[in-house]
Amino acid sequence: MKHALLSPSILAADFSHLGDDIKKIEDGGGNFVHIDVMDGHFVPPVTFGQPVISSIRSITKLPFDVHLMVQNPEFSIASFAEAGADYITFHYEATNHADLCIQKIRELGKKPGIAICPSTPVSVLEELLPLVDIVLVMTVNPGWGGQKLIPYTVDKVKKLADIQKEKSYNYLISVDGGVNETTLSSVLDAGTDIVVSGSSFFRGTLTWKA
């Protein structure tokens, strides 16, 4: 089973005690803080934005893995970089200008990531894979925590792992959604490098041994 990094999502944290829950991430073996930004357009819910990210930046040295579930991310990349993001991951489906987004993130000294929804095939990323640091496979439909992992998404992880090895690309494969004690081994065996966990991590049902 492949060793992987842990990126707990504060979408499942207690927002009234966010500092305490970020400490839980540190104490629980987290390698990143995963921050789900939702705009009410690309996905129906609205979460938090730049002011919240800025306010928690000083309380941890862990890198911020900011996942933009927002329409037209090219217009907000700079403000999230300024707020304290280390990695900025946007959705392929949310923009017609994916290459431009990657360029902007690089120019700001941050690491670009690209995410795909369950229904989006890996093939659309062919030209972009050598340009990014993270490829995020949504293993549930984006927008809500606590969903069950969609089984066919694991095959997309395998495809990305095969390309990663064949082409000697440097991107990390991340999975987000429905990863728990039951499904963890399947995503790790498929070649996942980063596991995003929200509900299972903060409920304490995902014991991190990867």
N, C-alpha and C positions, 0 to 999 in steps of 0.2 A: 504494500500500500504506500502510495506516494506521500511524502511529508508536505504539508501545506501551511500557509500562513492564515491567521485568523483576523477577520475584520468585522467586529461586532457593530451592528447598526443601531444608532441611537434613536431610530424611529420607534423602537420598542422600549426605550428607557422611560423612566419617570421624569417628565419634564420639570416637575417642581423640585427635583433633586438631581439635576443633570450633572453637577460636579461630582456628586457621590457615585453616580453610575459610570462616569468616565474613569473614576478610580477603580471601579469593579472591572472595567476593561483592562486596565493596567495589571491589576492583581490576577486576572483570569487568563493571562497569557496572550492578550490581544496584541497584534502587530500593527494594526491601523485602527482609527476611528472612522467608521463608515457613516457618512452623512447623506441621507436621502432628501433631496430638495425637490419638492413637487409644486407645480404652479397652478393647478386647477384647470389646465388646458390640455397639456399632453396626457396627463392623468387627472381624474376628477378631484382627488383630495388636494389640499394645500397644507404644506408642513411649515418649514422654517426657511429663513433666507440668510443673507449676509450678516445682519446684526447679531444673530444668535451664534453664527460661526465665529465672528470677531470676539464675542464675549467669552467663548470657551477656549480660544486659541492659547491663552496664557496659562491654562491650568494643566496642560499635558504636553509632553514632548513627542508623543506619538504622531506619526503623519496622519493628516486628514485626507481621507479618500472620499471626495465629494462627488456624489452621483446625481447628475442633473437630469431629472425627469421633467424637463421644461421644453416648451416649443421654442424654436429659433434660439438655441443656446449661444450662438455667435454674439448675441447682443449683451449677454451677461457674464461671459467668461472673465473679462477683466475685473469686474467687481468681486467675483468669487476668489480670484487669485489674490486680490488686495485683502480680502477678509481673512485669508490664512489657509486656503486650500493648498495641499501639496500635490495631490493627484486630482485632475478634473476629468470626469468621465461623462460623456454626453451620449445621447441616443442617436443611432444611425437614422431611425425613423423620424426624428424631430427636426431635421434640417436637410436642405438641399446642398449644403456647403460643408460637408464633413472634412474635406481636406483643409479648408480655410480654418475651421475650428481647431484642428490639430496644430496648424501653423501658429495660430494665436496663442494657444496654450504653451507651446514651446518658446515662443518669443518672450513670454512673461516669466520664463524660468521654471515652469511647472511641468508635470508629467501628464501626457494625454492618455486618456482611455476612451474606448468606444464600447457602447452597450447595444445588445440586440434583444428584442422581445422574443417570446417563445415561437411565434409564427414566422419570424424572419430567418431566412437561411444563412448559413455561414458564408456561402458563395458571394454574397454582396460585399463582403469585406476584403476580397482578394487583393485589391490594390492598396488597401489601407493597413494591412497587417504589419508590414515592415516599418510603419511610421509611428506605431503606438506602443505604450508601455503596459497597458492593461486591455484585455478584451473581456468584457463582462457579459456572461450569458445569464439572462433572466430565466430562472427555472420555475418561476410563477409569472402570472400576468402582473405587470408593474402597477403599483398604486396602493396596495394594502398588505399589511403584515399578516402572519398566521395562516397563509395558504399552504396547500399540499404541493409538493414538488411534482411537476409535470414530467412523466417518465421519458418522453422522447427528447427532452432537452439534454439529457445526459449524452445522447449520441452526438450532439453538437460539440460538447466538450471533447469527446474523442476525436472528432474531425479536426478541431483546433489544435489538439495535442499532436496529432499526426503531422499537420502542416508545420507546427512549431519545430518539431524534430527534423523533418525533411528539409526545411528551408533554413534551419539554424536561426530562426527569428528569436528576438529577445523579449517578446511580450509575455506577461503573466496572464494566465487564464483564471478568471474569477467567476464564481457562481453565487447567485443571489436569489434566495427564496425556497422555503420548505426544507432547509437542511437541518436535520435533527439526528438523534442517535440511530434512527433506523435508516436514514438515507445517506448519512455521511460517507460510509464506505463506498457506495456506488459512485459518488462524484469524485472521490479521491482516486479510486481505481481507474476512472476515465481520464485522469490527468490534470485535475484541478490544482492550481497553485495557490489560490486565495479563496477561502470560504467566508462568505458574508452570512452572519447569523444574527437575527434580531430576537424574536420571541423565545427561541430555545436557549439562547445564551442568557438572557436576563431572567428567565424562569429557573435557570440552573439545571436544565435537563440535558444540555449539551456539555459533556465533560471533555475538555480539549486535550486530546492525547496524540493528535496528528503530528 
